[in-house]
């Protein structure tokens, strides 16, 4: 029963607000760039993915980090996690989804919540390089959904070197999360996401005339509208609902066969109850579900452990536990 009933996250005084936890790190936290070595790989369809590495140390352990919607390898939560892992003796690969590394991708398609083929391309590239004995997958929000879906899709066929996965603030039910973000209290987040997503649509219109259009783009106010008009048709789904149904990691959590930690805060403004797979965790031997009372969306602010946020400390602890020769209960 890997349901962790009691989380040890202690919210700092004055930070017991999901919105404050969500916004504060992106505005005020500073983390020196950790992943300074860029490498570009070519995907099977002729596009490219930019990888940013921290591999100064001679380590046989690698952590692969996947960012959230409209994020990048430079996101504060990515660099904070990279710093914690480097200090714990891991090499780190923070990869950028298509069109998220500062340069438009080459194809009409972009990234989405179920584009596990790109994460597989990253893994295949890693397999051709240094022979890491242990690989951990860590994802945030959309990148967490992507990570958990891939681990579930692979099931018992997963590469034995992939020893663990950790995911934070995951919209396990994409439809529920999309609906939650339509609430008026989330208007600021919705506006920010649609602003950058719409800019990428306009850029693609210039390069792929006739294949994509901007009719009605300015009137879009929700993920339902955006995913129905762009994400779904561009990536081969019949509708927004079809896209959400096929790409939600909740459908694959039962198939996870490696130690996996999912942390979703109760006060995450992006998540609905359907994003907390309680029953699945209760019946799983490998999916550890931890639900702190506070933490917001990729927040988990902490000031008492030096530069580390609680999420970073927790991820390192979990990985250290499951990668030891004699495993103990990671909870």
C-alpha positions as CSV (number, residue, x, y, z in Angstrom):
1,X,0.0,0.0,0.0
2,X,2.4,2.8,-1.2
3,X,0.0,5.6,-0.2
4,X,2.0,7.9,2.0
5,X,-0.6,9.1,4.5
6,X,1.6,11.6,6.3
7,X,3.9,13.9,4.4
8,X,6.7,15.6,6.3
9,X,6.5,18.8,4.3
10,X,6.2,21.7,6.8
11,X,5.0,24.9,5.1
12,X,6.8,28.1,6.2
13,X,4.9,30.6,8.2
14,X,2.8,32.8,5.9
15,X,3.1,30.5,2.9
16,X,0.0,28.3,3.5
17,X,-1.5,29.5,0.1
18,X,-1.5,27.4,-3.0
19,X,-1.4,30.5,-5.2
20,X,1.5,32.0,-3.2
21,X,3.5,28.8,-3.3
22,X,2.9,28.6,-7.1
23,X,3.9,32.1,-7.9
24,X,6.7,32.9,-5.3
25,X,9.5,30.7,-6.7
26,X,9.1,31.9,-10.3
27,X,9.3,35.5,-9.2
28,X,11.7,35.5,-6.3
29,X,13.8,32.4,-6.2
30,X,17.3,32.5,-7.8
31,X,19.3,29.4,-8.7
32,X,22.6,29.5,-10.6
33,X,22.5,27.7,-13.9
34,X,23.6,24.1,-13.4
35,X,23.0,22.5,-16.8
36,X,25.5,24.4,-18.9
37,X,26.5,21.9,-21.6
38,X,24.1,22.0,-24.6
39,X,23.7,19.2,-27.0
40,X,21.3,18.9,-30.0
41,X,19.9,15.6,-31.1
42,X,17.9,14.8,-34.2
43,X,14.5,13.1,-33.8
44,X,13.4,10.2,-36.2
45,X,11.1,12.7,-38.0
46,X,13.9,15.1,-38.7
47,X,13.2,17.6,-36.0
48,X,15.5,18.4,-33.1
49,X,15.6,18.3,-29.3
50,X,18.0,20.4,-27.2
51,X,19.5,18.7,-24.2
52,X,21.2,20.6,-21.4
53,X,23.7,18.6,-19.3
54,X,25.4,18.8,-15.9
55,X,28.0,16.0,-16.1
56,X,31.2,17.4,-14.7
57,X,31.5,14.5,-12.2
58,X,32.4,11.0,-13.0
59,X,29.1,9.4,-12.0
60,X,27.3,6.2,-13.3
61,X,23.9,7.7,-12.2
62,X,21.9,10.0,-14.5
63,X,18.7,11.9,-13.8
64,X,16.6,13.0,-16.7
65,X,14.4,16.1,-16.0
66,X,11.2,16.9,-17.9
67,X,9.8,20.4,-17.5
68,X,6.2,21.7,-17.5
69,X,3.9,23.4,-20.0
70,X,5.7,26.3,-21.7
71,X,8.7,25.8,-19.4
72,X,12.3,24.9,-20.4
73,X,15.4,23.4,-19.0
74,X,16.2,26.9,-17.5
75,X,13.0,26.9,-15.3
76,X,13.8,27.6,-11.7
77,X,12.3,24.3,-10.5
78,X,14.5,22.4,-13.1
79,X,17.7,24.1,-12.1
80,X,16.9,23.8,-8.4
81,X,16.4,20.0,-8.8
82,X,19.5,19.8,-10.9
83,X,21.6,21.5,-8.2
84,X,20.3,19.1,-5.5
85,X,21.0,16.1,-7.7
86,X,24.5,17.2,-8.7
87,X,25.3,17.7,-5.0
88,X,24.1,14.2,-4.4
89,X,26.4,12.7,-7.0
90,X,24.1,12.5,-10.0
91,X,24.8,13.6,-13.5
92,X,21.7,15.5,-14.9
93,X,20.2,15.9,-18.3
94,X,17.5,18.6,-18.5
95,X,15.8,18.3,-21.9
96,X,13.7,20.9,-23.7
97,X,10.5,20.0,-25.4
98,X,10.2,20.9,-29.0
99,X,10.0,24.7,-29.5
100,X,10.9,25.3,-25.8
101,X,14.7,25.8,-26.0
102,X,14.6,29.3,-27.5
103,X,14.3,28.2,-31.2
104,X,11.2,27.1,-33.1
105,X,11.2,23.5,-34.0
106,X,11.3,22.4,-37.6
107,X,8.0,20.5,-37.9
108,X,4.4,21.5,-37.6
109,X,4.0,19.2,-34.6
110,X,5.2,20.5,-31.3
111,X,5.1,18.9,-27.8
112,X,2.1,17.8,-25.8
113,X,1.2,15.9,-22.7
114,X,1.4,12.4,-24.3
115,X,4.5,12.9,-26.6
116,X,6.4,10.1,-25.0
117,X,8.2,9.4,-28.3
118,X,10.4,12.4,-27.7
119,X,11.4,11.2,-24.2
120,X,12.1,7.9,-25.7
121,X,14.4,9.6,-28.2
122,X,16.2,11.2,-25.3
123,X,16.6,7.8,-23.6
124,X,17.8,6.1,-26.8
125,X,20.5,8.9,-27.2
126,X,21.6,8.4,-23.6
127,X,21.9,4.6,-24.2
128,X,24.3,5.2,-27.1
129,X,26.6,7.3,-25.0
130,X,28.1,6.8,-21.5
131,X,27.0,3.5,-20.0
132,X,25.0,4.7,-17.0
133,X,24.1,1.9,-14.6
134,X,21.2,3.7,-13.1
135,X,18.8,6.2,-14.7
136,X,16.1,8.2,-12.9
137,X,13.2,10.0,-14.6
138,X,11.9,13.2,-12.9
139,X,9.0,15.3,-14.3
140,X,7.1,18.4,-13.3
141,X,3.5,19.1,-14.2
142,X,3.1,18.2,-17.9
143,X,6.6,16.7,-17.8
144,X,5.4,14.6,-14.9
145,X,2.4,13.3,-16.8
146,X,4.8,12.5,-19.7
147,X,7.2,10.7,-17.4
148,X,4.5,8.6,-15.7
149,X,2.8,7.8,-18.9
150,X,6.0,6.5,-20.5
151,X,6.8,4.4,-17.4
152,X,3.4,3.0,-17.5
153,X,3.4,2.4,-21.2
154,X,6.7,0.5,-21.0
155,X,5.5,-1.6,-18.0
156,X,7.6,-4.7,-17.6
157,X,9.5,-3.8,-20.8
158,X,11.2,-0.8,-19.3
159,X,15.0,-0.6,-19.6
160,X,16.4,-2.2,-16.4
161,X,18.7,0.7,-15.9
162,X,15.7,3.0,-15.3
163,X,15.6,2.5,-11.6
164,X,13.0,5.0,-10.4
165,X,10.7,7.9,-11.4
166,X,9.6,11.0,-9.4
167,X,6.8,13.4,-10.5
168,X,5.5,16.6,-9.0
169,X,2.3,18.5,-9.5
170,X,0.9,16.2,-12.1
171,X,-2.4,16.7,-13.9
172,X,-3.0,12.9,-14.0
173,X,-6.5,13.6,-15.4
174,X,-5.9,16.2,-18.2
175,X,-9.6,16.8,-18.6
176,X,-10.1,17.6,-14.9
177,X,-7.1,19.9,-14.8
178,X,-8.1,21.7,-18.0
179,X,-11.5,22.3,-16.5
180,X,-10.0,23.5,-13.2
181,X,-7.9,26.1,-15.0
182,X,-11.0,27.6,-16.5
183,X,-12.0,28.8,-13.0
184,X,-11.8,32.6,-12.5
185,X,-9.2,32.2,-9.7
186,X,-6.8,30.7,-12.3
187,X,-7.3,33.4,-14.9
188,X,-3.7,34.7,-14.5
189,X,-2.2,31.3,-15.2
190,X,-4.5,30.7,-18.1
191,X,-3.7,34.1,-19.7
192,X,0.1,33.4,-19.3
193,X,-0.1,30.0,-20.9
194,X,-2.3,31.1,-23.8
195,X,-0.1,34.1,-24.5
196,X,3.0,32.1,-25.3
197,X,1.1,29.2,-26.9
198,X,-0.7,31.6,-29.2
199,X,2.6,33.2,-30.2
200,X,4.0,29.8,-31.2
201,X,0.9,29.2,-33.3
202,X,1.4,32.5,-35.1
203,X,5.0,31.6,-35.8
204,X,4.0,28.3,-37.3
205,X,1.4,29.9,-39.5
206,X,4.2,31.9,-41.2
207,X,6.2,28.7,-41.9
208,X,3.4,26.3,-42.7
209,X,0.8,28.4,-44.7
210,X,-2.3,26.5,-45.4
211,X,-1.7,23.8,-42.8
212,X,-2.6,25.9,-39.8
213,X,-4.5,29.1,-39.3
214,X,-5.2,31.8,-36.7
215,X,-9.0,32.1,-37.3
216,X,-10.5,32.6,-33.8
217,X,-7.1,32.3,-32.1
218,X,-7.6,35.7,-30.4
219,X,-10.9,34.6,-28.9
220,X,-9.5,31.5,-27.2
221,X,-9.8,31.6,-23.4
222,X,-9.3,28.0,-22.3
223,X,-7.4,24.8,-22.9
224,X,-10.5,23.2,-24.2
225,X,-10.7,25.7,-27.0
226,X,-6.9,25.7,-27.7
227,X,-6.5,21.9,-27.6
228,X,-9.6,21.4,-29.8
229,X,-8.4,24.0,-32.4
230,X,-4.6,23.2,-32.4
231,X,-3.2,20.5,-30.1
232,X,-5.7,17.8,-31.2
233,X,-5.7,18.2,-35.0
234,X,-2.0,18.9,-35.3
235,X,-1.1,15.7,-33.3
236,X,-3.7,13.3,-34.7
237,X,-6.5,13.4,-32.1
238,X,-10.1,13.9,-33.0
239,X,-10.9,16.5,-30.3
240,X,-9.6,18.0,-27.1
241,X,-11.5,15.3,-25.2
242,X,-9.9,12.6,-27.3
243,X,-6.4,14.1,-26.7
244,X,-7.0,14.3,-22.9
245,X,-8.3,10.8,-22.7
246,X,-5.5,9.2,-24.6
247,X,-2.7,11.2,-23.0
248,X,-3.7,11.3,-19.3
249,X,-1.2,9.2,-17.4
250,X,-4.0,8.0,-15.1
251,X,-4.8,5.3,-17.6
252,X,-1.3,3.8,-17.3
253,X,-0.5,4.1,-13.6
254,X,-1.6,0.5,-12.9
255,X,1.2,-0.7,-15.2
256,X,4.1,0.9,-13.4
257,X,6.8,-1.6,-12.4
258,X,9.6,0.6,-11.0
259,X,9.6,2.6,-7.7
260,X,7.7,5.8,-8.6
261,X,7.0,8.7,-6.3
262,X,4.1,11.0,-7.2
263,X,3.7,14.2,-5.1
264,X,0.6,16.4,-5.6
265,X,-0.3,19.0,-3.1
266,X,-3.8,19.3,-1.8
267,X,-3.8,23.1,-2.5
268,X,-2.5,22.8,-6.0
269,X,-4.7,25.3,-8.0
270,X,-4.3,23.3,-11.2
271,X,-5.6,20.0,-9.9
272,X,-9.0,18.4,-9.3
273,X,-9.7,15.3,-7.1
274,X,-9.4,13.1,-10.2
275,X,-5.7,14.0,-10.3
276,X,-5.0,12.2,-7.1
277,X,-5.0,8.4,-7.9
278,X,-5.6,7.2,-4.3
279,X,-7.1,3.9,-5.2
280,X,-4.4,3.1,-7.7
281,X,-1.7,3.8,-5.2
282,X,-3.4,1.7,-2.5
283,X,-3.4,-1.3,-4.9
284,X,0.1,-0.7,-6.3
285,X,3.4,-2.1,-5.2
286,X,5.5,0.6,-6.9
287,X,3.5,3.8,-7.1
288,X,4.0,5.9,-4.0
289,X,1.5,8.7,-3.7
290,X,2.3,11.6,-1.3
291,X,-0.2,14.4,-0.8
292,X,1.2,17.3,1.3
293,X,-1.5,19.6,2.6
294,X,0.4,22.6,1.1
295,X,2.8,23.2,-1.7
296,X,0.8,24.7,-4.6
297,X,1.9,23.9,-8.1
298,X,5.6,23.0,-8.2
299,X,6.1,25.1,-5.1
300,X,7.0,23.3,-1.8
301,X,8.9,26.4,-0.6
302,X,11.4,25.8,2.2
303,X,13.9,28.0,3.9
304,X,15.4,25.9,6.7
305,X,17.5,23.6,4.5
306,X,19.9,26.1,2.9
307,X,19.2,26.5,-0.8
308,X,17.1,23.3,-1.1
309,X,13.3,23.3,-1.5
310,X,11.5,20.4,0.1
311,X,10.6,18.8,-3.3
312,X,14.3,18.6,-4.1
313,X,15.3,17.2,-0.8
314,X,12.4,14.6,-1.0
315,X,13.4,13.5,-4.5
316,X,17.0,13.0,-3.6
317,X,16.0,11.0,-0.5
318,X,13.6,8.8,-2.5
319,X,16.3,8.1,-5.2
320,X,18.9,7.4,-2.6
321,X,16.6,4.9,-0.9
322,X,15.5,3.0,-4.0
323,X,19.0,2.9,-5.6
324,X,20.6,1.3,-2.5
325,X,21.4,-2.3,-2.8
326,X,19.1,-3.2,0.1
327,X,15.9,-1.3,-0.5
328,X,13.7,-0.2,2.4
329,X,10.3,1.4,2.3
330,X,10.8,4.7,0.5
331,X,7.9,6.3,2.4
